[in-house]
Amino acid sequence: MRIKILIRLKSQILEPQGKVIEQALNNLGFNEFNNIRQGKLIELDLPDNLSKEEKGQKIDSACKKLLVNDIIEEYEVLG
C-alpha cells in the first residue's frame, strides 16, 4: 500500500521559503496569494498484510524517529 506523508513547519514557526514564493508570485501579478507555506511530501510503500493499526504505528514511529523534527514540524498521513 502506498502511503503519503505531508510534513510542514508548525504554524508558529517563521517560514522564509514560503515568504520568498509569496513575493515572487506577487511580482508576477498573483496578488491574491498570501500566507504561503512550503512543505515536503514523502511517499513510501507498506505491505498490504499489515493491519491498519500496525501501519499507523509504523508510520508514527518512522516519523518520530527520523522523518519529522517534532519540535518545529508537524505531519499528516494523506493515504
N, C-alpha and C positions, 0 to 999 in steps of 0.2 A: 504494500500500500504506500502510495506517495504522500508524504506529509510536507506541508509548507509552514514555516515558522517566520513570522514577521517580527523583526527586532527594531526598536526605535528608542531614541533618548526619551527619558521621562519628561513630562510636560514642563516641569520646573527647571530643567536644565537648558541653558542657552545653547542654541543650535546654529552655529555660524554658517554651515553649509546651506541650510535652508534659507538663511538671510541672503546669501550670495545668489541663490537661484531666484529668490523673490525679486531682488534688484535687477537681475538680468532680464527677467520676464517683464518687469516694469519698463526697462529701457527699450524693449521690443514692442511696447504698446499694450501689453497684457496687464493693465492696471487693476483688473478685477481680482487677481490672485493675491492672497495675503496669508500670513501665518503658515508659511510652508515649512514642513518638517520632512527631513530625509531619513530613510531607514534602510535596512538591509533585509533581504529575503533569503532564507536558507531552505533548500528542498532536500529531502532525504527519503529513502525507502526503508520501510519496516516490513518484516514478514507478516503475511496475512493470517498466520495461525496464532498470533498473539491476541489476547482479549483486549477489549477497549481499555480496561483498567491498566493492563500491563503496558500497553502502548503509551498511555498517559504518564505512567510512572517513568518509563524510559525517556520520554521526551523531556519531562520536567527535570530529571536527573542530568541529562546531557546539557540542558540549558543552564542549569545552576552550576554545573562543574566546569563548563568550557565555553558554551556559545554566547552567554549573556553576562555582562557585568551588571549584576543586580543593584549595584549602588547608583548607577546612572541610567541604566537601560531597563526597558520592560519588553515583554514578548507576548505574542498571541499566536496560537496554533490555528491556522486557517483551514486545514483539511488534510 
